[in-house]
């Protein structure tokens, strides 16, 4: 099957995993990163979008629909949370790999970053988004995690380091660990950071949580060259937020 995959402006980690899987099962995939289809005649068109660019995605899909009856499917956070905005198109409700008959096993499948780097400026190889784990243990009513039904998945420390070394050899110099809570599992974090320091040894930023950070973890992060850790301070109560 010939598949056109539309994303906007930047690297998209979720789309990169789906594209890697589609190639693995021998589909032909063309990435349209801010580019039209041209003479390419796909059997399926996919869009991955968030709220900030969903209007762009819808407008692009409508242009395609005017000249073709090809099936168009939307995935990403905004389509999952607001499927009513995509009336007339298919919406992938959940895991993109499952939509195509697969299973998300990130230790068995690395995202296809190269298909993005072929169209992005070279600087994108230097600063990369990486996830060692997926999902969040909390179900806060004011957050979209409970609506997305994300499963908690933690990659092995060894597999993460192997992929990071692969990326370093191809020009990576700084990493954003985009896990919801990078410091969630203290035992795993200890093993990972020790191996990371020995083999990868690049500066990074990550996301944490006040419940899952202590002095010992802070020292580990510092020694592994963590430049910044972002902590969200949130509450659904206006009184708590103000006082």
MOQUIMO-V915443 format. One record per pair of residues at least 12 apart in sequence whose ideal C-beta (glycine too) atoms are under 7 Angstrom apart, sorted by the first residue. I is the first residue (numbers start at 1). J is the second residue. Records with the same first field share a line. If there is no record, write none. Layout:
I->J, J
//
This chain:
1->27, 43, 44
2->28, 41, 42, 43
3->22, 27, 28, 29, 42, 43, 44, 46
4->30, 32, 37, 40, 42, 45
5->19, 29, 31, 32, 46
6->32, 45, 46, 47, 57, 60
7->31, 33, 48
8->34, 53, 56
9->34
11->113, 116, 120, 124, 129
12->48
13->111, 129, 131
14->48, 76, 96
15->48
16->111, 112, 113, 116
17->97, 109, 111
18->96, 97
19->31, 112, 115
20->109, 110, 111, 112
21->97, 100, 102, 109
22->100
23->112
24->109
30->42
31->115, 116, 119
33->116, 119
37->64
42->70
43->70
44->70, 71, 73
45->64, 70, 72
46->73, 75
47->61, 74
48->75, 76
49->74, 76, 78, 79
50->76, 77, 78
51->78
54->78, 85
57->74
58->86
61->89
71->90
72->89, 90
73->89, 90, 92
74->86, 89, 91, 92
75->92, 96
77->144
79->91
80->93, 94, 148
81->144, 147
94->149
106->153, 155
107->155, 156, 159
110->163
125->170, 171, 172
126->171, 172, 173, 174
127->174
128->167, 172, 175
129->176, 178
130->164, 175, 177, 178
131->178, 179
132->155, 160, 177, 179, 182, 192
133->153, 154, 155, 179, 184
134->150, 153
135->150, 151, 152, 153, 180
136->150, 180, 181
137->152, 184
141->236
142->236
154->185, 188
157->188, 191, 192, 195
160->192
161->195, 196, 199, 200
164->200
165->199, 200
168->200, 202
172->202
173->202
174->202, 203, 204
175->202, 204
176->204, 205
177->204, 206
179->207
180->207
181->207, 208, 209, 212
182->206, 207, 208
183->208, 209, 212, 213, 217
184->212
186->217
189->217, 220
190->220
193->220, 224
196->224
197->223, 224
201->225
202->225
203->225, 227
204->225, 226, 227
205->227, 228
206->226, 229
207->230
208->229, 230, 231
209->231
210->231
//
